[in-house]
């Protein structure tokens, strides 16, 4: 197995040996003031959960991901890597028995399902991907997916923006 320093040097190629040692100390200490910014840098360059989890425990990733994601959104509103790591985070939660959407123990409401179906049909008809629609509306691709599945409650403002972009004039129930 590779040493931590050699893995860090792969992602922080612009740092000296001394700075790499500091990175190791920062990543090993989630309470360090530079932990969140350094994790964003690491996650924006790393595409291997296996390598990441050799540097930080899955438990710490799960615990600190919401703060990391929040900081990341502030410095880069749109990021494919962030969306990808969000998917990893959600799959880890599922695997660990957490359920982010506990309020949806049963099936999604008929209203949410209907809205999701109309949005999906309009998106497909306009030949837009979920990612493209998300960029136009200002929300993430995973959120578009959950809206289309009826698993996410949305504000009237978000519904209005979706309808405006997709040209939906009326949703009948």
WOCOR-V943284 format. One record per pair of residues at least 4 apart in sequence whose C-alpha atoms are under 6 Angstrom apart, sorted by sequence separation. I is the first residue (numbers start at 0). GAP is how many residues later the second one is. D is the distance in Angstrom with one decimal. If there is no record, write none. Layout:
((I & GAP & D) (I & GAP & D))
This chain:
((7 & 4 & 5.8) (8 & 4 & 5.1) (14 & 4 & 5.7) (38 & 4 & 5.9) (39 & 4 & 5.9) (41 & 4 & 5.9) (48 & 4 & 6.0) (52 & 4 & 5.3) (59 & 4 & 5.9) (60 & 4 & 5.5) (64 & 4 & 5.8) (71 & 4 & 5.8) (72 & 4 & 4.6) (91 & 4 & 6.0) (93 & 4 & 5.4) (123 & 4 & 6.0) (127 & 4 & 5.9) (133 & 4 & 5.6) (146 & 4 & 5.9) (162 & 4 & 5.6) (29 & 5 & 5.5) (52 & 5 & 6.0) (92 & 5 & 4.8) (122 & 5 & 5.4) (133 & 5 & 4.7) (145 & 5 & 5.1) (146 & 5 & 5.0) (162 & 5 & 4.6) (25 & 6 & 5.9) (133 & 6 & 5.2) (145 & 6 & 5.4) (133 & 7 & 5.5) (26 & 8 & 5.8) (25 & 9 & 5.5) (130 & 10 & 4.7) (129 & 11 & 5.4) (136 & 24 & 6.0) (119 & 28 & 5.7) (115 & 31 & 5.4) (116 & 31 & 6.0) (35 & 32 & 5.5) (115 & 32 & 3.7) (115 & 33 & 5.8) (115 & 34 & 5.2) (43 & 37 & 5.8) (112 & 37 & 4.4) (111 & 38 & 4.5) (107 & 42 & 5.7) (107 & 43 & 5.8) (121 & 44 & 6.0))
